[in-house]
Amino acid sequence: MNVVEVTLIAIAAYIALCVLLVGWAMIMAVVGAVMMRLSHDMLVEAPSFLLLRRYGMRRGLPLYICDISRRLRRRSVPEGTVALHAMIASVPVVGFLSGAFLPFLASFLMVPGGDLSGALGEFQDRVLLFTGIPGALVGTWVWWRGVGYMARPWIKRRGRTRRTLLPQALSRRVRNSLVVDSYWLDNTHMAMAFSAAYPFFVAYAFLIPLESPSPQASSPPGQLAGWQFLATLCVILIPAAVAAATEKWISKRWAIAQAGVELLRLLYPVESRKGEEGECLPHLAVEPNASPRAELASICDLLDGAARRIDAQQRRGFAPHPVSTLLRAVSRRIVNHLMGPSYGADLPEDLARVLQLTLVVLTGPADVGPYEKLAALVLAFDSDGAPAAGPLPRSPGLISRMVSRATASVQGLVALVGGLTALMIPLIAVVLIIIGKIDIEKFVGLIK
């Protein structure tokens, strides 16, 4: 085989390895996050958690521990308290297993019983440490930050986690469920970052025992500088791209939770809050002089995605589900509002009422009253009970819109072709440098 074939095989093998490692790490990170989220769900419903919400983490944590101790002494512990704190204590273990499960699985597949010996066993131990320990640290840190956020979600914090109001108009169960969803949806990038770094943890465990090459065996300085730069760039970008694609694919499954969180932030914006227990009118926009069109359009897409997810879970021949029909009718109502003569910054009263009922429906109401009221407001079913709202056509993607705009005229088409040609020239040059057809020093000289 020549150099080109070897290079292509090596690139294909590296991409396949990245897809395997990053994809598996992303899945295990999501599984670990689901288990940690379950402990958050139980924690925010505990009676003692109200101390953290009232006094904050710094003052409330000692009071929380004292309250739990007092309940234990009096044997008046609420049901599920022991299981809750057992799950809290297992958070580092869950993080460790999320990172180290793949090496465990690989060892069991290679050798019955997973008992590797010799150099292979030492490599397995190193991989377990260098993947499990970062998983335990990252998992514990994310879980602890979540407790602080859920105690007082309206306080501004660093990072991507957005503030969320806890309106008294909603029940305590609904408020707690929405604030937990809000935190985990805003921190999916942590799983993506850990998954993108996962191949480097494995590579570091493999490279530690290797001796560094002697200066005589190394290449002269500058001879492989271009190759090393391109290889390093690909090594970094490929895992990141795989992690981002996996995160985007998984996030589509969270449309129901994300739609509820976005509705909460639209109807009860934190920016209008006057005090910790204050309320804002549900028909106000986030900013007095800004229209909530972008938020409504995003909610419309999320509702359509949630309806598709609900229908996908039904048996063949029994779709659409009545709830998915409701969500599509609400989405159609939002589209009519956005395409109609709506020029102000405030939401109409009827649309605000529809969105409030939709928020209740998404959080699972205790009775069928909200479903019936919402169906009557948005006319989701006709007089015969058949669905009156079908799926909306999907809007074109970003690339399709860009190409459509660029080719709208002859000048735009010429500019697009010229831009693609200018983009292909450096790519062709990079490929020729990689396969050794062009010397990088001569290429740099030509550019200068």
Protein Blocks (a to p, Z undefined) as FASTA:
>chain_A
ZZklmmmmmmmmmmmmmmmmmmmmmmmmmmmmmmmmmmmmmmmmpmklmmmmmnojmlmm
mmmmmmmmmmmmnopacehklmmmmmmmmmmmmmmmmmmmmmmmmmmmmpghiiaghjll
mmmmmmmmmmmmmmmmmmmmmmmmmmmmmmmmmbccedjbdcddddfkbcfklmmmmmmm
mmmmmmmmmmmmmmmmmmmmmmmmmmmmpccddfklpccehklmmmmmmmmmmmmmmmmm
mmmmmmmmmmmmmmmmmmmmmmmmmmmcfklpcbfkbccdfkbcfbfkbcfklmmmmmmm
mmmmmmmmmmmmpcehiaccfklmmmmmmmmmmmmmmmmccfbfbdcfklmmmmmmmmmm
mnopablklmmmmmmmnopacfkopafbdcddddddfklmmmmmmmmpmklmmmmmmmmm
mmmmmmmmmmmmmnopacfklmmmmmZZ
